Amino acid sequence: MEMAENLREKIVETNRDVKWICRTLTEMKERDAEMEGRLRALENWRSETVGEEKKERQIAAGAGGVVGGIVAVVVKVIGWG
């Protein structure tokens, strides 16, 4: 009889442990999904920021090219070149 009681206690304890493990795994999956969402949002934000910086550099380079062209024309007209 004592052996049956010990076995029953072990089964109940194991059942509780399995339920705890399942809850913990579920919580971990939820946290991982939340973290994944935050990471994606951060990656998208960074991608947008890099895109804006690249666009600004391209505009500045284009403006520099236009100014350089105007200076070349003025120098030619004045006769310095």
HTML snippet that shows the backbone in 3Dmol.js (N, CA, C, O; Angstrom):
<script src="https://3Dmol.org/build/3Dmol-min.js"></script>
<div id="view" style="width:600px;height:400px;position:relative"></div>
<script>
const pdb = `
ATOM      1  N   MET A   1       0.813  -1.189   0.000  1.00  0.00           N
ATOM      2  CA  MET A   1       0.000   0.000   0.000  1.00  0.00           C
ATOM      3  C   MET A   1       0.863   1.263   0.000  1.00  0.00           C
ATOM      4  O   MET A   1       0.550   2.226  -0.699  1.00  0.00           O
ATOM      5  N   GLU A   2       1.919   1.263   0.759  1.00  0.00           N
ATOM      6  CA  GLU A   2       2.824   2.413   0.801  1.00  0.00           C
ATOM      7  C   GLU A   2       3.463   2.645  -0.567  1.00  0.00           C
ATOM      8  O   GLU A   2       3.666   3.789  -0.973  1.00  0.00           O
ATOM      9  N   MET A   3       3.774   1.579  -1.266  1.00  0.00           N
ATOM     10  CA  MET A   3       4.368   1.690  -2.590  1.00  0.00           C
ATOM     11  C   MET A   3       3.372   2.327  -3.572  1.00  0.00           C
ATOM     12  O   MET A   3       3.769   3.141  -4.405  1.00  0.00           O
ATOM     13  N   ALA A   4       2.121   1.977  -3.484  1.00  0.00           N
ATOM     14  CA  ALA A   4       1.090   2.553  -4.345  1.00  0.00           C
ATOM     15  C   ALA A   4       0.925   4.042  -4.065  1.00  0.00           C
ATOM     16  O   ALA A   4       0.756   4.844  -4.983  1.00  0.00           O
ATOM     17  N   GLU A   5       0.978   4.406  -2.758  1.00  0.00           N
ATOM     18  CA  GLU A   5       0.879   5.820  -2.389  1.00  0.00           C
ATOM     19  C   GLU A   5       2.064   6.609  -2.942  1.00  0.00           C
ATOM     20  O   GLU A   5       1.879   7.703  -3.475  1.00  0.00           O
ATOM     21  N   ASN A   6       3.268   6.075  -2.824  1.00  0.00           N
ATOM     22  CA  ASN A   6       4.459   6.732  -3.355  1.00  0.00           C
ATOM     23  C   ASN A   6       4.354   6.903  -4.865  1.00  0.00           C
ATOM     24  O   ASN A   6       4.708   7.946  -5.416  1.00  0.00           O
ATOM     25  N   LEU A   7       3.865   5.865  -5.517  1.00  0.00           N
ATOM     26  CA  LEU A   7       3.704   5.932  -6.965  1.00  0.00           C
ATOM     27  C   LEU A   7       2.687   7.005  -7.346  1.00  0.00           C
ATOM     28  O   LEU A   7       2.907   7.780  -8.276  1.00  0.00           O
ATOM     29  N   ARG A   8       1.585   7.039  -6.624  1.00  0.00           N
ATOM     30  CA  ARG A   8       0.548   8.042  -6.870  1.00  0.00           C
ATOM     31  C   ARG A   8       1.113   9.443  -6.654  1.00  0.00           C
ATOM     32  O   ARG A   8       0.860  10.336  -7.463  1.00  0.00           O
ATOM     33  N   GLU A   9       1.870   9.651  -5.586  1.00  0.00           N
ATOM     34  CA  GLU A   9       2.482  10.960  -5.311  1.00  0.00           C
ATOM     35  C   GLU A   9       3.450  11.353  -6.431  1.00  0.00           C
ATOM     36  O   GLU A   9       3.500  12.509  -6.853  1.00  0.00           O
ATOM     37  N   LYS A  10       4.200  10.385  -6.891  1.00  0.00           N
ATOM     38  CA  LYS A  10       5.138  10.661  -7.999  1.00  0.00           C
ATOM     39  C   LYS A  10       4.377  11.063  -9.259  1.00  0.00           C
ATOM     40  O   LYS A  10       4.780  11.984  -9.969  1.00  0.00           O
ATOM     41  N   ILE A  11       3.283  10.374  -9.528  1.00  0.00           N
ATOM     42  CA  ILE A  11       2.479  10.690 -10.719  1.00  0.00           C
ATOM     43  C   ILE A  11       1.891  12.090 -10.605  1.00  0.00           C
ATOM     44  O   ILE A  11       1.926  12.855 -11.570  1.00  0.00           O
ATOM     45  N   VAL A  12       1.349  12.436  -9.436  1.00  0.00           N
ATOM     46  CA  VAL A  12       0.780  13.769  -9.218  1.00  0.00           C
ATOM     47  C   VAL A  12       1.867  14.829  -9.349  1.00  0.00           C
ATOM     48  O   VAL A  12       1.658  15.857  -9.992  1.00  0.00           O
ATOM     49  N   GLU A  13       3.016  14.584  -8.747  1.00  0.00           N
ATOM     50  CA  GLU A  13       4.135  15.530  -8.823  1.00  0.00           C
ATOM     51  C   GLU A  13       4.611  15.703 -10.267  1.00  0.00           C
ATOM     52  O   GLU A  13       4.879  16.819 -10.712  1.00  0.00           O
ATOM     53  N   THR A  14       4.713  14.603 -10.982  1.00  0.00           N
ATOM     54  CA  THR A  14       5.131  14.651 -12.387  1.00  0.00           C
ATOM     55  C   THR A  14       4.121  15.429 -13.216  1.00  0.00           C
ATOM     56  O   THR A  14       4.493  16.221 -14.080  1.00  0.00           O
ATOM     57  N   ASN A  15       2.846  15.199 -12.949  1.00  0.00           N
ATOM     58  CA  ASN A  15       1.784  15.914 -13.663  1.00  0.00           C
ATOM     59  C   ASN A  15       1.896  17.422 -13.425  1.00  0.00           C
ATOM     60  O   ASN A  15       1.784  18.211 -14.363  1.00  0.00           O
ATOM     61  N   ARG A  16       2.119  17.820 -12.163  1.00  0.00           N
ATOM     62  CA  ARG A  16       2.301  19.243 -11.846  1.00  0.00           C
ATOM     63  C   ARG A  16       3.520  19.808 -12.565  1.00  0.00           C
ATOM     64  O   ARG A  16       3.471  20.916 -13.099  1.00  0.00           O
ATOM     65  N   ASP A  17       4.611  19.049 -12.579  1.00  0.00           N
ATOM     66  CA  ASP A  17       5.833  19.494 -13.249  1.00  0.00           C
ATOM     67  C   ASP A  17       5.598  19.679 -14.752  1.00  0.00           C
ATOM     68  O   ASP A  17       6.055  20.659 -15.342  1.00  0.00           O
ATOM     69  N   VAL A  18       4.892  18.743 -15.356  1.00  0.00           N
ATOM     70  CA  VAL A  18       4.615  18.826 -16.790  1.00  0.00           C
ATOM     71  C   VAL A  18       3.757  20.063 -17.086  1.00  0.00           C
ATOM     72  O   VAL A  18       4.010  20.779 -18.055  1.00  0.00           O
ATOM     73  N   LYS A  19       2.749  20.309 -16.254  1.00  0.00           N
ATOM     74  CA  LYS A  19       1.902  21.503 -16.450  1.00  0.00           C
ATOM     75  C   LYS A  19       2.731  22.774 -16.308  1.00  0.00           C
ATOM     76  O   LYS A  19       2.565  23.712 -17.088  1.00  0.00           O
ATOM     77  N   TRP A  20       3.633  22.813 -15.306  1.00  0.00           N
ATOM     78  CA  TRP A  20       4.485  23.980 -15.110  1.00  0.00           C
ATOM     79  C   TRP A  20       5.393  24.188 -16.324  1.00  0.00           C
ATOM     80  O   TRP A  20       5.560  25.310 -16.802  1.00  0.00           O
ATOM     81  N   ILE A  21       5.971  23.105 -16.807  1.00  0.00           N
ATOM     82  CA  ILE A  21       6.847  23.187 -17.983  1.00  0.00           C
ATOM     83  C   ILE A  21       6.072  23.699 -19.191  1.00  0.00           C
ATOM     84  O   ILE A  21       6.577  24.541 -19.933  1.00  0.00           O
ATOM     85  N   CYS A  22       4.864  23.208 -19.398  1.00  0.00           N
ATOM     86  CA  CYS A  22       4.045  23.651 -20.537  1.00  0.00           C
ATOM     87  C   CYS A  22       3.715  25.141 -20.420  1.00  0.00           C
ATOM     88  O   CYS A  22       3.806  25.874 -21.405  1.00  0.00           O
ATOM     89  N   ARG A  23       3.332  25.590 -19.218  1.00  0.00           N
ATOM     90  CA  ARG A  23       3.037  27.023 -19.026  1.00  0.00           C
ATOM     91  C   ARG A  23       4.280  27.867 -19.285  1.00  0.00           C
ATOM     92  O   ARG A  23       4.208  28.907 -19.940  1.00  0.00           O
ATOM     93  N   THR A  24       5.406  27.418 -18.771  1.00  0.00           N
ATOM     94  CA  THR A  24       6.659  28.158 -18.951  1.00  0.00           C
ATOM     95  C   THR A  24       7.039  28.230 -20.423  1.00  0.00           C
ATOM     96  O   THR A  24       7.461  29.286 -20.894  1.00  0.00           O
ATOM     97  N   LEU A  25       6.903  27.147 -21.149  1.00  0.00           N
ATOM     98  CA  LEU A  25       7.205  27.148 -22.580  1.00  0.00           C
ATOM     99  C   LEU A  25       6.278  28.089 -23.338  1.00  0.00           C
ATOM    100  O   LEU A  25       6.714  28.797 -24.246  1.00  0.00           O
ATOM    101  N   THR A  26       5.001  28.099 -22.968  1.00  0.00           N
ATOM    102  CA  THR A  26       4.045  29.000 -23.608  1.00  0.00           C
ATOM    103  C   THR A  26       4.444  30.454 -23.364  1.00  0.00           C
ATOM    104  O   THR A  26       4.423  31.270 -24.284  1.00  0.00           O
ATOM    105  N   GLU A  27       4.808  30.775 -22.115  1.00  0.00           N
ATOM    106  CA  GLU A  27       5.243  32.134 -21.791  1.00  0.00           C
ATOM    107  C   GLU A  27       6.494  32.506 -22.575  1.00  0.00           C
ATOM    108  O   GLU A  27       6.615  33.630 -23.062  1.00  0.00           O
ATOM    109  N   MET A  28       7.417  31.571 -22.696  1.00  0.00           N
ATOM    110  CA  MET A  28       8.653  31.834 -23.445  1.00  0.00           C
ATOM    111  C   MET A  28       8.343  32.094 -24.913  1.00  0.00           C
ATOM    112  O   MET A  28       8.927  32.993 -25.518  1.00  0.00           O
ATOM    113  N   LYS A  29       7.437  31.322 -25.489  1.00  0.00           N
ATOM    114  CA  LYS A  29       7.052  31.523 -26.890  1.00  0.00           C
ATOM    115  C   LYS A  29       6.416  32.891 -27.081  1.00  0.00           C
ATOM    116  O   LYS A  29       6.691  33.571 -28.069  1.00  0.00           O
ATOM    117  N   GLU A  30       5.561  33.302 -26.135  1.00  0.00           N
ATOM    118  CA  GLU A  30       4.918  34.622 -26.223  1.00  0.00           C
ATOM    119  C   GLU A  30       5.958  35.738 -26.141  1.00  0.00           C
ATOM    120  O   GLU A  30       5.900  36.710 -26.895  1.00  0.00           O
ATOM    121  N   ARG A  31       6.909  35.587 -25.216  1.00  0.00           N
ATOM    122  CA  ARG A  31       7.972  36.602 -25.102  1.00  0.00           C
ATOM    123  C   ARG A  31       8.833  36.634 -26.354  1.00  0.00           C
ATOM    124  O   ARG A  31       9.229  37.706 -26.810  1.00  0.00           O
ATOM    125  N   ASP A  32       9.125  35.459 -26.913  1.00  0.00           N
ATOM    126  CA  ASP A  32       9.914  35.402 -28.143  1.00  0.00           C
ATOM    127  C   ASP A  32       9.171  36.088 -29.284  1.00  0.00           C
ATOM    128  O   ASP A  32       9.774  36.818 -30.071  1.00  0.00           O
ATOM    129  N   ALA A  33       7.862  35.855 -29.376  1.00  0.00           N
ATOM    130  CA  ALA A  33       7.064  36.478 -30.439  1.00  0.00           C
ATOM    131  C   ALA A  33       7.042  37.995 -30.255  1.00  0.00           C
ATOM    132  O   ALA A  33       7.145  38.744 -31.226  1.00  0.00           O
ATOM    133  N   GLU A  34       6.908  38.440 -29.018  1.00  0.00           N
ATOM    134  CA  GLU A  34       6.909  39.877 -28.734  1.00  0.00           C
ATOM    135  C   GLU A  34       8.264  40.484 -29.096  1.00  0.00           C
ATOM    136  O   GLU A  34       8.333  41.545 -29.717  1.00  0.00           O
ATOM    137  N   MET A  35       9.328  39.809 -28.706  1.00  0.00           N
ATOM    138  CA  MET A  35      10.678  40.294 -29.001  1.00  0.00           C
ATOM    139  C   MET A  35      10.913  40.319 -30.508  1.00  0.00           C
ATOM    140  O   MET A  35      11.528  41.251 -31.026  1.00  0.00           O
ATOM    141  N   GLU A  36      10.429  39.311 -31.203  1.00  0.00           N
ATOM    142  CA  GLU A  36      10.555  39.254 -32.665  1.00  0.00           C
ATOM    143  C   GLU A  36       9.838  40.445 -33.302  1.00  0.00           C
ATOM    144  O   GLU A  36      10.353  41.060 -34.236  1.00  0.00           O
ATOM    145  N   GLY A  37       8.648  40.765 -32.793  1.00  0.00           N
ATOM    146  CA  GLY A  37       7.904  41.919 -33.298  1.00  0.00           C
ATOM    147  C   GLY A  37       8.663  43.214 -33.076  1.00  0.00           C
ATOM    148  O   GLY A  37       8.734  44.062 -33.965  1.00  0.00           O
ATOM    149  N   ARG A  38       9.231  43.363 -31.885  1.00  0.00           N
ATOM    150  CA  ARG A  38      10.012  44.578 -31.605  1.00  0.00           C
ATOM    151  C   ARG A  38      11.237  44.667 -32.500  1.00  0.00           C
ATOM    152  O   ARG A  38      11.585  45.739 -32.996  1.00  0.00           O
ATOM    153  N   LEU A  39      11.884  43.525 -32.698  1.00  0.00           N
ATOM    154  CA  LEU A  39      13.072  43.496 -33.553  1.00  0.00           C
ATOM    155  C   LEU A  39      12.717  43.884 -34.986  1.00  0.00           C
ATOM    156  O   LEU A  39      13.437  44.661 -35.613  1.00  0.00           O
ATOM    157  N   ARG A  40      11.619  43.353 -35.505  1.00  0.00           N
ATOM    158  CA  ARG A  40      11.176  43.699 -36.870  1.00  0.00           C
ATOM    159  C   ARG A  40      10.873  45.187 -36.977  1.00  0.00           C
ATOM    160  O   ARG A  40      11.240  45.829 -37.961  1.00  0.00           O
ATOM    161  N   ALA A  41      10.202  45.736 -35.963  1.00  0.00           N
ATOM    162  CA  ALA A  41       9.888  47.174 -35.971  1.00  0.00           C
ATOM    163  C   ALA A  41      11.170  48.000 -35.975  1.00  0.00           C
ATOM    164  O   ALA A  41      11.268  48.996 -36.692  1.00  0.00           O
ATOM    165  N   LEU A  42      12.146  47.587 -35.178  1.00  0.00           N
ATOM    166  CA  LEU A  42      13.430  48.291 -35.126  1.00  0.00           C
ATOM    167  C   LEU A  42      14.159  48.187 -36.465  1.00  0.00           C
ATOM    168  O   LEU A  42      14.727  49.170 -36.941  1.00  0.00           O
ATOM    169  N   GLU A  43      14.146  47.003 -37.069  1.00  0.00           N
ATOM    170  CA  GLU A  43      14.782  46.823 -38.374  1.00  0.00           C
ATOM    171  C   GLU A  43      14.109  47.696 -39.435  1.00  0.00           C
ATOM    172  O   GLU A  43      14.788  48.304 -40.262  1.00  0.00           O
ATOM    173  N   ASN A  44      12.777  47.759 -39.412  1.00  0.00           N
ATOM    174  CA  ASN A  44      12.056  48.599 -40.376  1.00  0.00           C
ATOM    175  C   ASN A  44      12.388  50.070 -40.169  1.00  0.00           C
ATOM    176  O   ASN A  44      12.607  50.808 -41.130  1.00  0.00           O
ATOM    177  N   TRP A  45      12.425  50.495 -38.895  1.00  0.00           N
ATOM    178  CA  TRP A  45      12.760  51.886 -38.601  1.00  0.00           C
ATOM    179  C   TRP A  45      14.158  52.208 -39.092  1.00  0.00           C
ATOM    180  O   TRP A  45      14.378  53.253 -39.706  1.00  0.00           O
ATOM    181  N   ARG A  46      15.109  51.317 -38.826  1.00  0.00           N
ATOM    182  CA  ARG A  46      16.490  51.553 -39.248  1.00  0.00           C
ATOM    183  C   ARG A  46      16.594  51.589 -40.766  1.00  0.00           C
ATOM    184  O   ARG A  46      17.327  52.403 -41.328  1.00  0.00           O
ATOM    185  N   SER A  47      15.865  50.712 -41.417  1.00  0.00           N
ATOM    186  CA  SER A  47      15.861  50.669 -42.873  1.00  0.00           C
ATOM    187  C   SER A  47      15.336  51.988 -43.444  1.00  0.00           C
ATOM    188  O   SER A  47      15.887  52.524 -44.406  1.00  0.00           O
ATOM    189  N   GLU A  48      14.268  52.499 -42.838  1.00  0.00           N
ATOM    190  CA  GLU A  48      13.710  53.784 -43.288  1.00  0.00           C
ATOM    191  C   GLU A  48      14.711  54.905 -43.060  1.00  0.00           C
ATOM    192  O   GLU A  48      14.887  55.770 -43.919  1.00  0.00           O
ATOM    193  N   THR A  49      15.369  54.892 -41.898  1.00  0.00           N
ATOM    194  CA  THR A  49      16.347  55.927 -41.567  1.00  0.00           C
ATOM    195  C   THR A  49      17.514  55.896 -42.550  1.00  0.00           C
ATOM    196  O   THR A  49      17.954  56.939 -43.034  1.00  0.00           O
ATOM    197  N   VAL A  50      18.008  54.702 -42.840  1.00  0.00           N
ATOM    198  CA  VAL A  50      19.112  54.567 -43.783  1.00  0.00           C
ATOM    199  C   VAL A  50      18.669  55.049 -45.162  1.00  0.00           C
ATOM    200  O   VAL A  50      19.431  55.715 -45.864  1.00  0.00           O
ATOM    201  N   GLY A  51      17.452  54.716 -45.546  1.00  0.00           N
ATOM    202  CA  GLY A  51      16.918  55.166 -46.834  1.00  0.00           C
ATOM    203  C   GLY A  51      16.844  56.681 -46.919  1.00  0.00           C
ATOM    204  O   GLY A  51      17.183  57.270 -47.945  1.00  0.00           O
ATOM    205  N   GLU A  52      16.395  57.314 -45.825  1.00  0.00           N
ATOM    206  CA  GLU A  52      16.317  58.780 -45.796  1.00  0.00           C
ATOM    207  C   GLU A  52      17.707  59.397 -45.874  1.00  0.00           C
ATOM    208  O   GLU A  52      17.911  60.381 -46.586  1.00  0.00           O
ATOM    209  N   GLU A  53      18.670  58.823 -45.142  1.00  0.00           N
ATOM    210  CA  GLU A  53      20.041  59.342 -45.172  1.00  0.00           C
ATOM    211  C   GLU A  53      20.629  59.207 -46.573  1.00  0.00           C
ATOM    212  O   GLU A  53      21.310  60.113 -47.052  1.00  0.00           O
ATOM    213  N   LYS A  54      20.370  58.093 -47.222  1.00  0.00           N
ATOM    214  CA  LYS A  54      20.878  57.874 -48.572  1.00  0.00           C
ATOM    215  C   LYS A  54      20.252  58.884 -49.532  1.00  0.00           C
ATOM    216  O   LYS A  54      20.936  59.443 -50.390  1.00  0.00           O
ATOM    217  N   LYS A  55      18.958  59.112 -49.382  1.00  0.00           N
ATOM    218  CA  LYS A  55      18.260  60.067 -50.244  1.00  0.00           C
ATOM    219  C   LYS A  55      18.848  61.472 -50.051  1.00  0.00           C
ATOM    220  O   LYS A  55      19.061  62.203 -51.018  1.00  0.00           O
ATOM    221  N   GLU A  56      19.108  61.839 -48.774  1.00  0.00           N
ATOM    222  CA  GLU A  56      19.691  63.157 -48.495  1.00  0.00           C
ATOM    223  C   GLU A  56      21.080  63.285 -49.119  1.00  0.00           C
ATOM    224  O   GLU A  56      21.421  64.333 -49.668  1.00  0.00           O
ATOM    225  N   ARG A  57      21.884  62.216 -49.035  1.00  0.00           N
ATOM    226  CA  ARG A  57      23.218  62.254 -49.646  1.00  0.00           C
ATOM    227  C   ARG A  57      23.113  62.396 -51.165  1.00  0.00           C
ATOM    228  O   ARG A  57      23.890  63.124 -51.782  1.00  0.00           O
ATOM    229  N   GLN A  58      22.153  61.697 -51.758  1.00  0.00           N
ATOM    230  CA  GLN A  58      21.976  61.779 -53.212  1.00  0.00           C
ATOM    231  C   GLN A  58      21.546  63.190 -53.615  1.00  0.00           C
ATOM    232  O   GLN A  58      22.020  63.726 -54.617  1.00  0.00           O
ATOM    233  N   ILE A  59      20.643  63.790 -52.828  1.00  0.00           N
ATOM    234  CA  ILE A  59      20.213  65.166 -53.128  1.00  0.00           C
ATOM    235  C   ILE A  59      21.392  66.118 -53.003  1.00  0.00           C
ATOM    236  O   ILE A  59      21.584  66.989 -53.851  1.00  0.00           O
ATOM    237  N   ALA A  60      22.193  65.952 -51.932  1.00  0.00           N
ATOM    238  CA  ALA A  60      23.354  66.822 -51.738  1.00  0.00           C
ATOM    239  C   ALA A  60      24.353  66.638 -52.873  1.00  0.00           C
ATOM    240  O   ALA A  60      24.927  67.615 -53.353  1.00  0.00           O
ATOM    241  N   ALA A  61      24.567  65.411 -53.304  1.00  0.00           N
ATOM    242  CA  ALA A  61      25.496  65.162 -54.408  1.00  0.00           C
ATOM    243  C   ALA A  61      24.964  65.780 -55.699  1.00  0.00           C
ATOM    244  O   ALA A  61      25.719  66.360 -56.478  1.00  0.00           O
ATOM    245  N   GLY A  62      23.664  65.650 -55.913  1.00  0.00           N
ATOM    246  CA  GLY A  62      23.058  66.248 -57.113  1.00  0.00           C
ATOM    247  C   GLY A  62      23.173  67.761 -57.096  1.00  0.00           C
ATOM    248  O   GLY A  62      23.485  68.384 -58.111  1.00  0.00           O
ATOM    249  N   ALA A  63      22.914  68.353 -55.919  1.00  0.00           N
ATOM    250  CA  ALA A  63      23.025  69.810 -55.787  1.00  0.00           C
ATOM    251  C   ALA A  63      24.468  70.238 -55.998  1.00  0.00           C
ATOM    252  O   ALA A  63      24.724  71.253 -56.645  1.00  0.00           O
ATOM    253  N   GLY A  64      25.411  69.477 -55.460  1.00  0.00           N
ATOM    254  CA  GLY A  64      26.838  69.794 -55.649  1.00  0.00           C
ATOM    255  C   GLY A  64      27.214  69.724 -57.111  1.00  0.00           C
ATOM    256  O   GLY A  64      28.000  70.541 -57.590  1.00  0.00           O
ATOM    257  N   GLY A  65      26.667  68.764 -57.824  1.00  0.00           N
ATOM    258  CA  GLY A  65      26.936  68.645 -59.257  1.00  0.00           C
ATOM    259  C   GLY A  65      26.391  69.820 -60.035  1.00  0.00           C
ATOM    260  O   GLY A  65      27.041  70.330 -60.947  1.00  0.00           O
ATOM    261  N   VAL A  66      25.189  70.249 -59.671  1.00  0.00           N
ATOM    262  CA  VAL A  66      24.572  71.409 -60.348  1.00  0.00           C
ATOM    263  C   VAL A  66      25.395  72.662 -60.089  1.00  0.00           C
ATOM    264  O   VAL A  66      25.679  73.424 -61.014  1.00  0.00           O
ATOM    265  N   VAL A  67      25.779  72.877 -58.839  1.00  0.00           N
ATOM    266  CA  VAL A  67      26.585  74.060 -58.487  1.00  0.00           C
ATOM    267  C   VAL A  67      27.922  73.998 -59.224  1.00  0.00           C
ATOM    268  O   VAL A  67      28.391  75.010 -59.744  1.00  0.00           O
ATOM    269  N   GLY A  68      28.531  72.823 -59.269  1.00  0.00           N
ATOM    270  CA  GLY A  68      29.798  72.676 -59.988  1.00  0.00           C
ATOM    271  C   GLY A  68      29.639  72.997 -61.463  1.00  0.00           C
ATOM    272  O   GLY A  68      30.517  73.620 -62.060  1.00  0.00           O
ATOM    273  N   GLY A  69      28.541  72.584 -62.051  1.00  0.00           N
ATOM    274  CA  GLY A  69      28.283  72.880 -63.464  1.00  0.00           C
ATOM    275  C   GLY A  69      28.106  74.371 -63.700  1.00  0.00           C
ATOM    276  O   GLY A  69      28.619  74.923 -64.674  1.00  0.00           O
ATOM    277  N   ILE A  70      27.373  75.017 -62.796  1.00  0.00           N
ATOM    278  CA  ILE A  70      27.165  76.467 -62.925  1.00  0.00           C
ATOM    279  C   ILE A  70      28.490  77.201 -62.802  1.00  0.00           C
ATOM    280  O   ILE A  70      28.759  78.130 -63.564  1.00  0.00           O
ATOM    281  N   VAL A  71      29.317  76.795 -61.851  1.00  0.00           N
ATOM    282  CA  VAL A  71      30.628  77.429 -61.675  1.00  0.00           C
ATOM    283  C   VAL A  71      31.470  77.235 -62.931  1.00  0.00           C
ATOM    284  O   VAL A  71      32.157  78.161 -63.363  1.00  0.00           O
ATOM    285  N   ALA A  72      31.425  76.058 -63.512  1.00  0.00           N
ATOM    286  CA  ALA A  72      32.198  75.806 -64.735  1.00  0.00           C
ATOM    287  C   ALA A  72      31.742  76.716 -65.866  1.00  0.00           C
ATOM    288  O   ALA A  72      32.564  77.246 -66.613  1.00  0.00           O
ATOM    289  N   VAL A  73      30.429  76.896 -65.991  1.00  0.00           N
ATOM    290  CA  VAL A  73      29.902  77.778 -67.056  1.00  0.00           C
ATOM    291  C   VAL A  73      30.329  79.215 -66.797  1.00  0.00           C
ATOM    292  O   VAL A  73      30.758  79.915 -67.714  1.00  0.00           O
ATOM    293  N   VAL A  74      30.209  79.664 -65.527  1.00  0.00           N
ATOM    294  CA  VAL A  74      30.592  81.049 -65.201  1.00  0.00           C
ATOM    295  C   VAL A  74      32.069  81.268 -65.456  1.00  0.00           C
ATOM    296  O   VAL A  74      32.456  82.299 -66.006  1.00  0.00           O
ATOM    297  N   VAL A  75      32.903  80.310 -65.062  1.00  0.00           N
ATOM    298  CA  VAL A  75      34.352  80.444 -65.292  1.00  0.00           C
ATOM    299  C   VAL A  75      34.644  80.505 -66.792  1.00  0.00           C
ATOM    300  O   VAL A  75      35.500  81.279 -67.219  1.00  0.00           O
ATOM    301  N   LYS A  76      33.952  79.710 -67.589  1.00  0.00           N
ATOM    302  CA  LYS A  76      34.158  79.707 -69.036  1.00  0.00           C
ATOM    303  C   LYS A  76      33.726  81.031 -69.641  1.00  0.00           C
ATOM    304  O   LYS A  76      34.397  81.581 -70.514  1.00  0.00           O
ATOM    305  N   VAL A  77      32.561  81.549 -69.151  1.00  0.00           N
ATOM    306  CA  VAL A  77      32.038  82.805 -69.691  1.00  0.00           C
ATOM    307  C   VAL A  77      32.993  83.950 -69.343  1.00  0.00           C
ATOM    308  O   VAL A  77      33.266  84.812 -70.178  1.00  0.00           O
ATOM    309  N   ILE A  78      33.493  83.953 -68.121  1.00  0.00           N
ATOM    310  CA  ILE A  78      34.401  85.005 -67.705  1.00  0.00           C
ATOM    311  C   ILE A  78      35.731  84.879 -68.452  1.00  0.00           C
ATOM    312  O   ILE A  78      36.429  85.869 -68.671  1.00  0.00           O
ATOM    313  N   GLY A  79      36.060  83.676 -68.829  1.00  0.00           N
ATOM    314  CA  GLY A  79      37.283  83.488 -69.576  1.00  0.00           C
ATOM    315  C   GLY A  79      38.440  82.976 -68.741  1.00  0.00           C
ATOM    316  O   GLY A  79      39.593  83.058 -69.165  1.00  0.00           O
ATOM    317  N   TRP A  80      38.159  82.463 -67.595  1.00  0.00           N
ATOM    318  CA  TRP A  80      39.223  81.960 -66.738  1.00  0.00           C
ATOM    319  C   TRP A  80      39.570  80.512 -67.050  1.00  0.00           C
ATOM    320  O   TRP A  80      40.557  79.990 -66.532  1.00  0.00           O
ATOM    321  N   GLY A  81      38.793  79.873 -67.868  1.00  0.00           N
ATOM    322  CA  GLY A  81      39.015  78.448 -68.059  1.00  0.00           C
ATOM    323  C   GLY A  81      39.294  78.040 -69.464  1.00  0.00           C
ATOM    324  O   GLY A  81      39.497  76.856 -69.734  1.00  0.00           O
TER     325      GLY A  81
END
`;
const viewer = $3Dmol.createViewer("view");
viewer.addModel(pdb, "pdb");
viewer.setStyle({}, {cartoon: {color: "spectrum"}});
viewer.zoomTo();
viewer.render();
</script>
